Amino acid sequence: MREWFSRLDARYGNSGFWQFLKFNVVGWSVCLLQLILANALPFLFDSLKEPLPTWLRVIFSAEALFDGPSPYVVNGAVTWGYVLPFFLSNAIANIYGYFVNGKATFEGKVTRSGFVIYISVLTGLILFSTWLQGAVTSCLAATGLAPLSRTIAAYAAGLIQLAVLFPLERFVIFKK
């Protein structure tokens, strides 16, 4: 398999289409890691009942996320136990993806300035994606899809991140 992949790499080099295909192959491993973490981390963080700080309550509104009582809401505020699994699964998986894409997809050098740019964009993207995952999960909580809600939410966030991160890495961070 590796030899076959190396031959394709030698043949198509740095073409945008080939890089997009490689980015998506890496993306599947990022997605798998994120899905595992998104479904496993609640076991570690569900007991956190500390409410989010005021500035995050605007983004993660209990009224918008939940129809009625929830173990993730304390004194009207969403807790860290709800947000951290989404945020951390996303952050860890995407940082892994950054390093793999830097080496395997774009054959570029991972630099400190590139990583700072990536982390800056990723932080905003993850805040949005974390909110989105929470909103999707909450919408599906009372449906027959409730057992798959975290997985569906992670896929939705992943599609948005693909649309932002591929151009960022190809044309800005690992530009040749």
N, C-alpha and C positions, 0 to 999 in steps of 0.2 A: 504494500500500500504506500509506504513512504517513498519507494523508488518511483512509482507511478506519479505521485504528487510532485516529486522533484523534477520529473520530465516535463510535466505540465508547467511548472514554475519556470523552467529554463526556456520553454517554448513561448509562453505568453508574457513573461517578465513583469513589467510594471504597467500593463494595460489596465485602464480603469475597470473594465468588466471583470478581469481576472482578480483584481484586488477586491472588488465588491463581492465576488464569490468566496474568496478566502475570508473576508471580513465576516460573511454570514456563516461560514463553517465555524470560525472562532466564536461567533455570536451564539451558535447552538450550544457550545460548551459553557459560555457565559450564562445563557438561559438556564441550562441544566443546573449549574451551581446556584444561581439565584433561586430557582424553584425549590431546590433542596433546602436552602437556607430560609426562604420565606415560609416554608412549612415546618421547619425544625425550630427556628428561633423563638416562635411563640411559647414553646415549652420552657425556654429559659426566661422569657420576659413577661409572660402573662401575670406574674405575681407583682410586677411593678405597678403600684397604684398612685405614684406621684404624678400630679397633674402637670401638663405642659406649661411652659412659661407663657405669659400673656401674649407676647408677640407671635407665638406659634398658634395660639388659640384662634387667631383670625383665619389662618390657613386651615387648621383642623378643628372646625366647628362641630361640637357634639350634636347640635340640632341638624346640621346638614348631613352628618355621617350616619346618625342612628335614628330610627323611628322607635322611640320609647326607651326604656331602661336598657343599660348595657353594663357589663362588668368592666368595660374600658372607659367608663365615664365616672369621675369622682367630683362631687360638688359642681356639676355642670361643665366640667372640663375633661377633654380627652386626656388619657394617661400616656406616659412613656411606654408602658407595656403594649400599647396598641401601635404606636408609631415606630419604635425601635426595630422590630423585626422587618418591617418594610424597608426602612432606611438602611439598615446594616446589610441586609441581603443584597440590596441594590449596589451599595458602595463597594462591598467586598468583591462581588462578581465583576463589576465594571473596572475596578483597579486591576484585577487579574486579566481582564480582556485588554486593557491598555498595554500591558507589558507583552502579552502574546501577540497582539496585532502589531505593535512596534517592531518586533523581531520577525515574525513569520509573514505577516500580510504586507507591510509597507517596507520591510527590510531597512528600517531607519534606526537612528540612534536615539535612545531614550535620554533626553536631556532634562536638566532641572527646570529650565524655563518652560519647556514643553509640558512637563508634568504639572507645573503650577497653572498653566493655562487650562490643561485638561481638568484638574481638580476644581478650579474656579467654575468652569462651565458645568462640570458634573455635579457640583454642589447645588446649583440652581435647578438643574435638570432633575436631580434626585428629590429635592423638596417638592417639585411639581409632581414627579412620578409617585412619590410617597403619598401625596394627597390623592392622586388619581387612583392608586391601588386601594387606599382606604375607602374612597367613594364607590369604586366598583364592588369591593367586598361587601360594603354596607348595602348596596342596592341588591345584591344577590343573596344576602343573608336570609331573607324570608322566602326564597324560592327553592325549587328543586335542585338548583345548581349550587346551593350553599356549601356542600363539601368540596366543590371545585373552585370556590370563589377566590381564594388566594392565588391559585394557579392562573385563572383567567385574568385576574388583576395584574399579575406579573407579566403575562404575555402582552397585555395592552400597554403597560409601561415600556416593555422591551421594544415594541414597534416604534414608539415615539423616540426612544433613545437611539435606535438605528438611524432614524431620519436626521438626527442632530450629530451623532458621534462619527458616522462614516465621513461626511464632508469635513468635519473638524479635524479628524486625524489625517485624512488624505491630503487636504489642501492647505492646512495650517501647520499642524504639529510635525508630521513626517514628510512634508513637502520636500521634493528633491530638486 
